[in-house]
Amino acid sequence: MHTKREKERNEEDKDYVPVIVKRTDEALRHPDDILEKAIEDGIEQQDRAFFSLLLSAIAAGLILGFTAMSVAIVESQMLLLDPVFFARLATALVYPLGFVLCIMSGTQLFTEHTATAVFPMLDRRGSVQKLLRLWLVVIIGNLFGAVIIAAFLILAEDVIRAKPGYIQLGKHLVEYGLQPLFFSAMLAGWLMALGAWLVKATSSALSQMASIYIVTFIIGIGGLHHSIAGSVEMFTAYLISDSFSLPQVIRFVVVTIFGNMVGGSIFVALLNYGHIRETQKDEGGN
């Protein structure tokens, strides 16, 4: 089936030879163009070599350690003052920093792929096997990177001095039951996948950074649970304090990964694909 926008793109390609110039001068892209780019990116990542994908995923997990560090530093200082609202606002302001570094550096973060990797399968240009392979490699790489950066943060604790913040963050991660934790992670996954969509919708680096900052600020101010950033915080809290147990760490990681996956796959991948393809149907096409 061909869409109306696909026909428009073909006509544009006849008139514009320098395609890169034609595409990048648009402040906002057509929804069908965004979807097509998301599908192509999803296919590219699914076909990426195992070692390349794994290293990129490890790098993403490492980079998000700077979010954990930034939040823990602010949290440590706010504990001395005890203003609850300002503490949440202050941590939300620095929470996006690691995400901006991670996504703009092009490393592979799991919550980016909860939607992007699903698009090729929905468009019948990918397979379930490739989707699951991508998710598994990226999750393993992200978590491995999270463990390494947690160890680095502890080794640098004499300089950073954020131990009270790590412990406070750890308490926030383990104090909830399975249901609120899952739905919190689902909302965070929805926002992260939406952020990945907005990055593809804009062309300038500044707009992309703003998109990332906005969605992760909402996650931070809402206290929602991101599986990878939260894992860095959880691993660090576990390694730096006896207040946390290994079952608590495993419970948090598993529940938030599934919550993020559901949020991104259903509320961004399925809904965006469905409404755009339905709108763009060319009834006269094949």
Protein Blocks (a to p, Z undefined) as FASTA:
>chain_A
ZZfklmmmmmmmmmmmblmlmmmmpfbacfklmmmmmmmmmmmmmmpcfklmmmmmmmmm
mmmmmmmmmmmmmmmmmmmnopaklmmmmmmmmmmmmmmmmmmnopacfklmmmmmmmmm
mnopacfklmmmmmmmmmmmmmmmmmmmmmmmmmmmmmnopmlmmmmmmmmmmmpcfklm
mmmmmmmmmmmmmmmmmmmmpmbfklmmmmmmmmmmmmmmnopacfklmmmmmmmmmmmp
ckbcfklmmmmmmmmmmmmmmmmmmmmmmmmmmmmmmmmpcfkbZZ
